[in-house]
Amino acid sequence: MAVFSLDIRFDPVQQARLRAEFSGAPEKIRRILVAAVRKTTTGAKTEASKIIRSRLRLSKARVDEDLTPVTRQTAEGASGSLRVTATTPRLITYGARLKFGRDRKVSGVIVSAVRGELATLLKHAWIARGKGGTEMVFERVLGETSAKTGRAKIRRLFGPSPAGALRGESETRLNELEANLNARLAK
């Protein structure tokens, strides 16, 4: 599911100029268009990754899992887009760790998911292995009890999604990014 998409297309005037220049070789034109779009979508992926990593404490590899450059070919030419999926990373990927009190007892989990913000202490949370053996952060929800056991319910905690970091980007900044990428295509 793509939540954010950046479209890249050739200007029809540029396409006409290219077709006139290479009138005898339609295959060469197609290859030129596809290569230019592919290079531009890769540039868009890099720019989007930089924006996301400047806001969230995620590694480049983790951010790149959610970014997919797509190149399409049609009879008229080529176009591309960058799709950002809306997966929410586990809180452990943001560097969540146990917080110990003075008496060396666990007093919760401390994590900082957003750059520039102080770390947050989650008092009723702990780190354990979830399904499939992956480490996750769990929390007891105070006030909500299970009918079977009578104990507080447990829920898994997730961090902010990379798509949300891009969604917070101003419309003018995204339009600027799209204009810069289209300008690169024009060269």
Salt bridges, closest charged atoms under 4 A:
GLU27 OE2 - ARG30 NH2 2.51
ASP64 OD2 - LYS60 NZ 2.78
GLU65 OE1 - ARG62 NH1 3.78
ASP66 OD2 - ARG62 NH1 3.20
GLU139 OE1 - ARG155 NH2 2.72
GLU169 OE1 - ARG55 NH2 2.76
GLU169 OE2 - ARG173 NE 3.72
